[in-house]
């Protein structure tokens, strides 16, 4: 795993850890869906990005 890929993975983990308490605590389903979409987009980009 290259250094830039490792940095991207750490940043992705930090982003997920940042959003996780909000996803757990929220009671409104529509806001949970928005937050999960906000997490899914960078995860998808990380998986699909094979350049680095």
C-alpha positions, 0 to 999 in steps of 0.5 A: 500500500502506497503512502498516499493510499494509506493517508487516504485510508486514515482520512476515510476512517477519521471521516467515518468516526466523525459521522458515526455518533451523529448516525447513532444518536439521530432519530430522524430517518431522513437525516440518517440517510443523508449522513450515510450518503455523505459517508458512502460517497467518499468510501465509493471514491476510495474503493474506485480510485486505483490511481494511487 
